[in-house]
Amino acid sequence: MDHTLLGFVFLYLVVSIGIGVYAATKVKNTQDYVTASRSLPMIMVIAMVFATWFGAETVLGIPATFLSENLGGTISDPFGASLALILFGLFFARPLYRMKLLTLGDFFRQRYNRPVEVVISLAIAFSYLGWVSAQVVALGLVFNVLSDGIITQEQGIYIGAAVVLLYTLFGGMWSVALTTLVQMTIIVVGLLWISKLVAGMPEVNGVAPVIEQAAASGKFEFWPPLEWAAVVTFIAGFLTMGLGSIPQQDVFQRANSSKNERIAVWGTVIGGSLYFMFAAVPIYLTYAATLVDPAMTTTLLASDAQLVLPTFVKTHLPLYAQIIFYGALLSVIMSTASGTLLAPSVTISENIIKEFMPHHRMSQKRLLWITRTVVFAFSGLVVFYSLWSLQTETSIHQMVENAYKVTLACAFVPLVAGLYWKRANNLGAGLSILLGLIVWIAMEFLAPEAALPPQFAGLVASATGMVAGSQFKYRSRTQS
């Protein structure tokens, strides 16, 4: 075990916590905590959008899927995830920014009614459990590799969750913004520097040989076979992330923290585009590892492909490169974890708990205290789910893919219809949520491997419910 490497990692964690504590000095009320007072410039919004999505899934999960399957296996992320960010920037950021909302749940209360707000807010918060847990599991994996197994992955999960909780708990969105700006710099510079170093290895000899080898091995096969089941599964994988990620508090929160609506729109679009392009870097590094050490990668592919890249760096690169890589890896994981831990906590406190509290007693300080309490409680739930996922051997990629099924089935249609269809009403929204959830959950139990994936069937049912309910009430009103 290299104590120098561990020392630098520890120092990085301390600095991250320090930035979070400094950010807490800017938090005076809930508005500061949730939206950073809608004052962030373009560079910070781009950094937040890019770094929040560029997490454990991108550095560990996507390359592992690429190695185990092919490029088509990554259709949900980065392809679907990038689509979600770009679509949100182009079609949702501007109208939502103009409404001056605190959370996405506020939109559903203003456009529909309180029951719709509560159900969709619960669905949004629930969807984050898998997403945040994927980051915490990855932190556990990193600490396990760094310590040569002295720190177990379970112990690493506790350590990682505690660090992320500390700087998110106090600084809120200001903490996310400031730490992300630092972390994005480390991510971009660090991974590009490592790529240059790896490209110079005699076994690799540049970028082109890696691409040629991957192509020869069939890794760039993208389109599914022209069979109904394969095509529908491919499309559903794309849309689960591509559409299911749109009605999410973390994406909305980043756009909503912008100084103006132009930054809200283009900060999100640029951040999403950069995410898609830069996701190729970890894939390149991981495939290059198969050329440098085929025996190691073959062994790890049989057990856990997510370990290929961190193990390769630990065993084949010099100490300074290891420090840079693990600093970048911790950056991407913690930036994602902090943003996605804050989002569901804010949604639960603002859209569910707040309405049950006496309004005359609900001061800004009290609401801020409640929000921080929820952040703490949700962290505990994340740790529990992370430990459970280890027992069930759920991969990081699967955890992230599963996270957005619920929002695709019940939240996407009410959001789109609420913004762009004047006839959308409470009955339509209620039926949309009810049918979407019933069909999705029923399919998950009765036919999880059906040609039409459960969440996709839920999306179709949700759209049907919205149209039927809204049209029924509209016709009843016009006839009367």
C-alpha positions as CSV (number, residue, x, y, z in Angstrom):
1,M,0.0,0.0,0.0
2,D,1.4,3.4,-1.0
3,H,1.0,5.8,2.0
4,T,1.9,8.8,-0.2
5,L,-1.0,8.2,-2.5
6,L,-3.4,7.7,0.4
7,G,-2.0,10.9,2.0
8,F,-2.8,12.9,-1.1
9,V,-6.3,11.4,-1.4
10,F,-6.9,12.3,2.3
11,L,-5.7,15.8,1.6
12,Y,-8.1,16.1,-1.3
13,L,-11.0,15.0,0.8
14,V,-10.1,17.6,3.5
15,V,-9.9,20.4,0.9
16,S,-13.3,19.4,-0.5
17,I,-14.9,19.5,3.0
18,G,-13.1,22.9,3.6
19,I,-14.7,24.3,0.4
20,G,-18.1,23.1,1.6
21,V,-17.7,24.7,5.0
22,Y,-16.7,28.0,3.2
23,A,-19.7,27.7,1.0
24,A,-21.9,27.5,4.2
25,T,-21.0,31.2,4.9
26,K,-23.0,32.2,1.8
27,V,-26.1,30.4,3.0
28,K,-28.5,32.7,4.8
29,N,-31.9,31.1,3.8
30,T,-33.5,28.3,1.8
31,Q,-33.2,30.2,-1.5
32,D,-29.4,30.4,-1.0
33,Y,-29.2,26.7,0.0
34,V,-31.3,25.4,-2.9
35,T,-30.6,27.8,-5.9
36,A,-27.5,29.8,-4.8
37,S,-29.8,32.8,-5.1
38,R,-30.0,32.3,-8.9
39,S,-26.7,34.1,-9.3
40,L,-24.3,31.7,-11.0
41,P,-22.4,32.6,-14.2
42,M,-22.1,30.5,-17.3
43,I,-18.9,28.8,-16.4
44,M,-20.3,27.5,-13.1
45,V,-23.5,26.3,-14.7
46,I,-21.6,24.4,-17.4
47,A,-19.2,23.0,-14.8
48,M,-22.1,21.8,-12.6
49,V,-24.1,20.2,-15.5
50,F,-20.9,18.5,-16.9
51,A,-19.5,17.3,-13.6
52,T,-22.8,16.3,-12.0
53,W,-23.4,13.8,-14.7
54,F,-19.8,12.9,-15.2
55,G,-19.7,10.5,-12.2
56,A,-18.9,6.9,-11.3
57,E,-21.1,5.7,-14.1
58,T,-19.0,7.5,-16.7
59,V,-15.5,6.6,-15.4
60,L,-16.2,3.0,-14.1
61,G,-19.7,1.9,-15.3
62,I,-19.8,2.8,-19.0
63,P,-16.2,1.5,-19.8
64,A,-17.0,-1.7,-18.0
65,T,-20.2,-2.1,-20.1
66,F,-18.2,-1.3,-23.3
67,L,-15.7,-4.0,-22.5
68,S,-18.3,-6.6,-21.5
69,E,-20.7,-5.8,-24.4
70,N,-20.1,-3.1,-27.1
71,L,-20.9,0.5,-27.9
72,G,-24.6,-0.4,-28.2
73,G,-24.6,-1.4,-24.6
74,T,-23.9,2.2,-23.6
75,I,-27.1,3.6,-25.4
76,S,-28.6,4.7,-22.1
77,D,-25.5,6.5,-21.0
78,P,-23.8,8.5,-22.4
79,F,-26.2,8.7,-25.4
80,G,-29.5,8.9,-23.5
81,A,-28.1,11.0,-20.7
82,S,-26.6,13.6,-23.0
83,L,-29.9,13.8,-24.9
84,A,-31.7,14.5,-21.7
85,L,-29.5,17.4,-20.8
86,I,-29.6,18.9,-24.3
87,L,-33.4,18.5,-24.6
88,F,-33.9,20.1,-21.1
89,G,-31.8,23.1,-22.1
90,L,-33.6,23.6,-25.4
91,F,-37.2,23.0,-24.4
92,F,-37.6,23.1,-20.6
93,A,-35.0,25.4,-19.1
94,R,-36.5,28.7,-20.4
95,P,-40.2,28.3,-19.4
96,L,-39.3,26.8,-16.0
97,Y,-36.7,29.5,-15.3
98,R,-39.3,32.2,-15.9
99,M,-41.7,30.7,-13.4
100,K,-39.2,31.4,-10.5
101,L,-39.7,28.1,-8.8
102,L,-37.7,26.7,-6.0
103,T,-38.1,23.0,-7.0
104,L,-39.5,21.1,-9.9
105,G,-42.3,19.8,-7.6
106,D,-43.5,23.5,-7.3
107,F,-44.3,23.3,-11.0
108,F,-46.7,20.4,-10.6
109,R,-48.5,22.2,-7.7
110,Q,-48.9,25.4,-9.7
111,R,-49.9,23.7,-13.0
112,Y,-52.1,21.0,-11.5
113,N,-52.8,20.4,-7.8
114,R,-51.4,19.3,-4.5
115,P,-51.9,15.5,-4.9
116,V,-50.1,15.6,-8.3
117,E,-47.3,17.6,-6.6
118,V,-46.9,15.1,-3.8
119,V,-47.0,11.9,-5.9
120,I,-44.5,13.2,-8.5
121,S,-42.2,14.7,-5.9
122,L,-42.1,11.3,-4.1
123,A,-41.4,9.6,-7.5
124,I,-38.6,12.1,-8.2
125,A,-37.0,11.6,-4.8
126,F,-37.3,7.8,-5.0
127,S,-35.5,7.8,-8.4
128,Y,-32.4,9.3,-6.8
129,L,-31.8,6.4,-4.4
130,G,-30.1,4.3,-7.1
131,W,-28.3,7.3,-8.6
132,V,-26.7,8.5,-5.4
133,S,-26.1,5.0,-4.2
134,A,-24.1,4.2,-7.4
135,Q,-21.7,7.0,-6.5
136,V,-21.3,5.9,-2.9
137,V,-20.7,2.3,-4.0
138,A,-18.0,3.6,-6.4
139,L,-16.4,5.6,-3.5
140,G,-16.3,2.3,-1.6
141,L,-14.6,0.6,-4.5
142,V,-12.0,3.4,-4.8
143,F,-11.0,3.2,-1.1
144,N,-10.8,-0.6,-1.4
145,V,-8.4,-0.4,-4.4
146,L,-6.4,2.4,-2.9
147,S,-5.8,0.6,0.4
148,D,-5.0,-2.8,-1.3
149,G,-8.0,-4.3,0.4
150,I,-7.3,-3.0,3.9
151,I,-10.4,-0.9,3.7
152,T,-13.3,-3.1,2.7
153,Q,-15.8,-1.8,0.1
154,E,-18.4,-1.7,2.9
155,Q,-16.1,0.5,5.1
156,G,-15.3,2.7,2.0
157,I,-19.0,3.2,1.5
158,Y,-19.3,4.6,5.1
159,I,-16.3,6.9,4.6
160,G,-17.4,8.2,1.2
161,A,-20.9,8.8,2.3
162,A,-19.7,10.7,5.4
163,V,-17.4,13.0,3.3
164,V,-20.1,13.9,0.8
165,L,-22.7,14.4,3.5
166,L,-20.4,16.8,5.4
167,Y,-19.9,19.3,2.6
168,T,-23.3,19.0,1.1
169,L,-25.1,19.3,4.5
170,F,-23.8,22.8,5.3
171,G,-23.2,24.5,1.9
172,G,-26.1,23.2,-0.2
173,M,-26.1,24.5,-3.8
174,W,-23.2,27.0,-3.1
175,S,-21.1,24.0,-1.9
176,V,-22.1,22.1,-5.1
177,A,-21.2,25.0,-7.3
178,L,-17.8,25.9,-5.7
179,T,-16.6,22.3,-5.3
180,T,-17.7,21.4,-8.8
181,L,-15.8,24.3,-10.4
182,V,-12.6,22.9,-8.7
183,Q,-13.5,19.3,-9.5
184,M,-14.3,19.9,-13.2
185,T,-10.8,21.4,-13.6
186,I,-9.2,18.3,-12.0
187,I,-11.4,16.0,-14.1
188,V,-10.6,17.6,-17.5
189,V,-6.9,18.3,-16.9
190,G,-6.3,15.0,-15.0
191,L,-7.9,12.6,-17.4
192,L,-6.4,14.3,-20.5
193,W,-3.0,14.1,-18.9
194,I,-3.4,10.4,-18.1
195,S,-4.6,9.8,-21.6
196,K,-1.5,11.4,-23.0
197,L,0.7,9.3,-20.7
198,V,-1.1,6.0,-21.6
199,A,-0.9,6.9,-25.4
200,G,2.9,7.1,-25.0
201,M,3.2,3.5,-23.7
202,P,4.8,1.1,-26.3
203,E,1.9,-1.4,-26.0
204,V,-0.6,1.4,-26.9
205,N,1.4,3.7,-29.2
206,G,-1.2,6.5,-29.6
207,V,-5.0,6.7,-30.0
208,A,-5.5,5.1,-33.4
209,P,-4.2,1.6,-32.5
210,V,-6.6,1.4,-29.6
211,I,-9.6,2.4,-31.8
212,E,-8.4,-0.1,-34.5
213,Q,-8.1,-2.9,-32.0
214,A,-11.6,-2.1,-30.5
215,A,-13.1,-2.0,-34.0
216,A,-11.5,-5.3,-34.9
217,S,-13.0,-6.9,-31.7
218,G,-16.5,-5.7,-32.6
219,K,-16.7,-3.2,-29.8
220,F,-18.0,-0.4,-32.0
221,E,-21.1,-2.4,-33.0
222,F,-23.9,0.0,-32.1
223,W,-27.2,-0.8,-33.8
224,P,-29.3,-3.7,-32.6
225,P,-30.3,-6.7,-34.8
226,L,-33.4,-6.0,-37.0
227,E,-35.6,-7.9,-34.7
228,W,-38.7,-6.5,-32.9
229,A,-37.5,-7.3,-29.4
230,A,-34.0,-6.1,-29.9
231,V,-35.0,-2.8,-31.5
232,V,-37.6,-2.0,-28.8
233,T,-35.2,-2.8,-26.0
234,F,-32.6,-0.6,-27.7
235,I,-35.0,2.3,-28.0
236,A,-36.4,1.9,-24.5
237,G,-32.8,2.0,-23.1
238,F,-32.2,5.2,-25.0
239,L,-35.5,6.8,-23.8
240,T,-35.3,5.7,-20.2
241,M,-32.4,8.0,-19.6
242,G,-33.1,10.4,-22.5
243,L,-36.6,11.2,-21.3
244,G,-36.8,9.9,-17.8
245,S,-33.9,12.1,-16.7
246,I,-35.7,15.3,-17.8
247,P,-38.2,15.6,-14.9
248,Q,-35.4,15.6,-12.3
249,Q,-34.6,18.1,-9.6
250,D,-30.8,18.1,-10.1
251,V,-31.0,19.0,-13.8
252,F,-33.6,21.7,-13.0
253,Q,-31.7,23.0,-10.0
254,R,-28.6,23.6,-12.1
255,A,-30.5,25.6,-14.7
256,N,-32.5,27.4,-12.1
257,S,-29.3,28.6,-10.3
258,S,-28.3,30.5,-13.4
259,K,-28.0,34.3,-13.3
260,N,-30.4,34.6,-16.3
261,E,-32.4,32.4,-18.7
262,R,-29.8,32.6,-21.5
263,I,-27.3,31.0,-19.1
264,A,-29.9,28.5,-18.0
265,V,-30.5,27.3,-21.6
266,W,-27.0,27.3,-23.0
267,G,-25.2,26.3,-19.8
268,T,-27.2,23.2,-19.8
269,V,-26.8,22.5,-23.6
270,I,-23.1,23.1,-23.6
271,G,-22.6,21.1,-20.4
272,G,-24.6,18.2,-21.9
273,S,-22.6,18.3,-25.1
274,L,-19.2,18.4,-23.3
275,Y,-20.4,15.4,-21.2
276,F,-21.1,13.3,-24.3
277,M,-17.7,14.1,-25.9
278,F,-15.6,13.7,-22.8
279,A,-17.3,10.3,-21.9
280,A,-15.1,8.8,-24.6
281,V,-11.9,9.4,-22.5
282,P,-12.5,6.8,-19.8
283,I,-13.6,4.3,-22.5
284,Y,-10.3,4.9,-24.3
285,L,-8.3,4.5,-21.1
286,T,-10.0,1.3,-20.1
287,Y,-9.7,-0.4,-23.5
288,A,-6.0,0.7,-23.6
289,A,-5.6,-1.3,-20.4
290,T,-6.5,-4.5,-22.3
291,L,-3.5,-3.9,-24.6
292,V,-1.1,-3.2,-21.8
293,D,-2.1,-6.0,-19.5
294,P,-4.4,-8.6,-21.2
295,A,-4.1,-11.1,-18.3
296,M,-5.2,-8.6,-15.7
297,T,-8.1,-7.4,-17.7
298,T,-9.3,-10.9,-18.5
299,T,-9.2,-11.8,-14.8
300,L,-11.1,-8.7,-13.8
301,L,-13.7,-9.0,-16.6
302,A,-14.6,-12.4,-15.2
303,S,-15.2,-10.9,-11.7
304,D,-15.9,-7.2,-11.9
305,A,-15.1,-5.1,-15.0
306,Q,-15.5,-1.9,-13.1
307,L,-12.1,-2.6,-11.4
308,V,-10.2,-2.6,-14.7
309,L,-9.4,1.1,-15.0
310,P,-8.5,1.8,-11.3
311,T,-6.4,-1.4,-11.0
312,F,-4.6,-0.6,-14.3
313,V,-3.7,2.9,-13.1
314,K,-2.6,1.5,-9.7
315,T,-0.4,-1.2,-11.1
316,H,1.0,0.4,-14.4
317,L,1.3,4.1,-13.9
318,P,3.8,6.2,-11.9
319,L,2.8,7.6,-8.5
320,Y,2.2,11.2,-9.8
321,A,-0.2,9.8,-12.4
322,Q,-2.0,7.7,-9.8
323,I,-2.4,10.9,-7.7
324,I,-3.9,12.7,-10.7
325,F,-6.2,9.9,-11.6
326,Y,-7.6,9.2,-8.2
327,G,-8.0,12.9,-7.6
328,A,-10.0,13.1,-10.8
329,L,-11.9,10.0,-10.0
330,L,-12.9,11.2,-6.5
331,S,-13.8,14.5,-8.1
332,V,-16.3,13.0,-10.6
333,I,-17.8,10.8,-8.0
334,M,-18.2,13.4,-5.2
335,S,-19.4,16.1,-7.6
336,T,-22.2,13.8,-8.8
337,A,-23.0,12.5,-5.3
338,S,-23.3,15.9,-3.7
339,G,-25.6,17.3,-6.4
340,T,-27.8,14.2,-6.5
341,L,-27.9,14.0,-2.6
342,L,-29.2,17.6,-2.4
343,A,-31.9,17.3,-5.1
344,P,-34.2,14.6,-3.5
345,S,-33.7,16.1,0.0
346,V,-34.8,19.5,-1.2
347,T,-37.8,18.0,-3.0
348,I,-38.9,16.1,0.1
349,S,-38.6,19.0,2.5
350,E,-40.1,21.7,0.1
351,N,-42.9,19.7,-1.6
352,I,-43.9,17.1,1.0
353,I,-42.9,18.0,4.5
354,K,-43.4,21.8,4.3
355,E,-47.1,21.6,3.4
356,F,-47.8,19.5,6.5
357,M,-46.2,22.1,8.8
358,P,-48.1,25.2,10.3
359,H,-47.3,28.0,7.8
360,H,-47.2,30.7,10.5
361,R,-44.3,28.8,12.2
362,M,-42.4,28.1,9.0
363,S,-39.6,30.6,9.1
364,Q,-36.7,30.5,6.6
365,K,-34.4,29.2,9.2
366,R,-36.7,26.4,10.2
367,L,-37.2,25.3,6.6
368,L,-33.4,25.3,6.2
369,W,-33.0,23.2,9.3
370,I,-35.7,20.7,8.0
371,T,-33.9,20.5,4.6
372,R,-30.6,19.7,6.2
373,T,-32.2,17.1,8.4
374,V,-33.7,15.4,5.3
375,V,-30.2,15.5,3.6
376,F,-28.9,13.6,6.7
377,A,-31.7,11.1,6.7
378,F,-31.6,10.5,2.9
379,S,-27.8,9.8,3.3
380,G,-28.6,7.0,5.7
381,L,-31.0,5.5,3.3
382,V,-28.4,5.7,0.5
383,V,-25.9,3.9,2.6
384,F,-28.4,1.1,3.4
385,Y,-29.3,0.7,-0.3
386,S,-25.6,0.8,-1.3
387,L,-24.8,-2.1,1.1
388,W,-27.8,-4.0,-0.2
389,S,-26.6,-3.5,-3.8
390,L,-23.3,-5.1,-2.9
391,Q,-25.1,-8.2,-1.6
392,T,-27.2,-8.5,-4.8
393,E,-24.1,-7.7,-7.0
394,T,-26.0,-4.9,-8.8
395,S,-23.5,-3.0,-11.1
396,I,-23.1,0.7,-11.1
397,H,-24.4,0.9,-14.7
398,Q,-27.6,-1.1,-13.7
399,M,-28.2,1.1,-10.6
400,V,-28.1,4.2,-12.8
401,E,-30.3,2.7,-15.5
402,N,-32.9,1.7,-12.9
403,A,-33.0,5.1,-11.3
404,Y,-35.0,6.8,-14.0
405,K,-37.7,4.2,-14.7
406,V,-40.1,5.7,-12.2
407,T,-39.9,9.2,-13.5
408,L,-40.2,8.1,-17.1
409,A,-43.4,6.2,-16.2
410,C,-45.2,8.9,-14.3
411,A,-43.5,12.3,-14.4
412,F,-42.3,13.0,-18.0
413,V,-45.8,13.2,-19.6
414,P,-47.3,15.5,-17.0
415,L,-44.3,17.8,-17.3
416,V,-44.4,18.1,-21.1
417,A,-48.2,18.4,-21.3
418,G,-48.2,20.9,-18.5
419,L,-45.8,23.2,-20.4
420,Y,-46.9,22.7,-23.9
421,W,-50.6,21.5,-24.0
422,K,-53.2,24.0,-22.8
423,R,-55.9,21.3,-22.4
424,A,-53.8,19.3,-19.8
425,N,-55.7,19.3,-16.5
426,N,-55.8,17.7,-13.1
427,L,-57.8,14.7,-14.3
428,G,-55.4,14.1,-17.1
429,A,-52.4,14.4,-14.8
430,G,-53.9,12.1,-12.2
431,L,-54.8,9.4,-14.8
432,S,-51.3,9.8,-16.4
433,I,-49.6,9.2,-13.1
434,L,-51.9,6.3,-12.0
435,L,-51.9,4.4,-15.3
436,G,-48.1,4.9,-15.8
437,L,-47.3,3.6,-12.3
438,I,-49.8,0.7,-12.4
439,V,-48.6,-0.6,-15.8
440,W,-44.9,-0.1,-15.1
441,I,-45.1,-1.9,-11.7
442,A,-47.3,-4.7,-13.0
443,M,-45.0,-5.3,-16.0
444,E,-41.9,-5.4,-13.7
445,F,-43.5,-8.3,-11.7
446,L,-45.4,-10.1,-14.5
447,A,-43.2,-9.7,-17.6
448,P,-39.9,-8.0,-16.8
449,E,-38.3,-9.5,-19.9
450,A,-41.1,-8.7,-22.3
451,A,-40.4,-7.3,-25.7
452,L,-41.9,-4.0,-24.5
453,P,-39.8,-3.1,-21.4
454,P,-41.9,-2.2,-18.3
455,Q,-40.9,1.5,-18.1
456,F,-41.6,2.0,-21.8
457,A,-45.1,0.4,-21.3
458,G,-45.6,2.7,-18.4
459,L,-44.7,5.7,-20.6
460,V,-47.3,4.7,-23.2
461,A,-49.9,4.2,-20.5
462,S,-49.0,7.6,-18.9
463,A,-49.5,9.4,-22.3
464,T,-52.8,7.6,-22.8
465,G,-54.0,8.6,-19.4
466,M,-53.1,12.3,-20.0
467,V,-54.9,12.5,-23.3
468,A,-58.0,10.5,-22.2
469,G,-58.4,12.5,-18.9
470,S,-57.8,15.9,-20.4
471,Q,-60.0,15.3,-23.5
472,F,-62.8,13.9,-21.4
473,K,-62.9,17.0,-19.1
474,Y,-62.5,19.3,-22.1
475,R,-65.4,17.8,-24.0
476,S,-67.6,17.7,-20.9
477,R,-66.9,21.4,-20.4
478,T,-67.6,22.4,-24.0
479,Q,-70.8,20.3,-24.2
480,S,-72.2,21.9,-21.0
